[in-house]
């Protein structure tokens, strides 16, 4: 379940990796807004390993329909947690994740372009 690789070079960003990579079949909807777009993914996933490679963006994940236990490492160490609809989790930039879902889940992921945010606050 360990994931430590960067996004493969044939994908330009996390959204493209998710939509065209191994999880493409679980994407329900995508949207983007803004000049340095904030991107959104709506995802429905079955039980399984949904580990992600490191990427340069910040991801805010909001479970919608889920009541399950998840084993995860979002950059602060591996632990088990009970996901509930409405919980919010943050994946920092350049962080590979290890995520194993023990049941079906549906979530929205907001992908924030960290490079653009960093430039704006400097």
N, C-alpha and C positions, 0 to 999 in steps of 0.2 A: 504494500500500500504506500510505501514511501515515494514521494515525488520531489525531485530537486532540480529538474531541468528548467531552463528558460523556455519561453514559448518558441516553438520551432520557427526557423527562418522563413518558412513558406506562408506564415500568417503575419499580418501587419500588427495585430493587437489582440487583446483578450476576446473581444466580441467576435472577431473573425475566427479565432481559434475555436470558440465555443460553437459558432454557427456552422463551421465547415469541417470541424475536427470530429473526434470520436463521440461527442455528445450532441451532434447536430439533430438527431432524431427526437431529442427531448425539448427542443426550443419550440415554444408555442407562439411567441411574439417578440419582435424587436422594435425599438424606437430610438431616435436620437434627437437632441435639441441643442441649439446654440452654435456659436462660431467654433469653439473648441468643444465639440459635442460631449454632453453627458449622454451616455448610452444606457438603454434599459433592455434587459432580457426577462421574459417570463418563461419559466421552465417547469416542466412536469417530469419527475424522475421516478423510476422504480427503485426497489432495493438495489444497493450495489455500491461500488467504489466510484466516487466522483471527485477524485483528487485532481488538482489543477497545477500546471507548471507556474513558476514565478512569472510575473508580468509587471510592467511599470505603472499600472493604474491602482487606484483605491477602489475596492469593491464593497458596497453596502448590500448585504443580503437580508431580505425580509421574508421569512416563511409565511405562506398564506394558508395552506390547508395541510396541516401536519400535526401529528401527536405521536412522536416516535423518538427513539433513542438514536443518537448519532455519535460515532467515535470520530474525533477530529483533532487536527492540529492546524490552527490558522496562524502559526508563527510564534505561539507562546507555550508550546508543549502539548503533548497528546493527552486528551481526556475524553470522558464520555459525558454527554449532556442530553437532557430531554428537550427536544425542539418543541416549541409551541407556536401557533399562529401569532404573529405580531412581534415576536422576539426580533431584535436587530443584532446583526453581527458585522464586524468590520474586518476586512482583510487588507493589511497594509501593502503598499507598493513593494515590488521585488520579493514577494513572499510566496513560495510554493505551499500548497495546502495538501493535507491528507484528510480525506473525508470518506467515511463509510456509513451509508444510510441503511438502517435496519428495516425500513419500510418505505412505502411510496411517499413522495413529497411534492409540493408545488411551492415555488418561490419566485420573487422578483429580485433581480440583481441590478443595482445601479452601478455603472462603471464610470468613475470620475477620472478625468485625464490629469494625473498628478503633475506631469510636466507643465501643463498650462496653469494649474493652481499655484505651483511653486513660482513660476514667472510672475504671476499676478501679485503675490505677496512679497516679493523681493524688492 
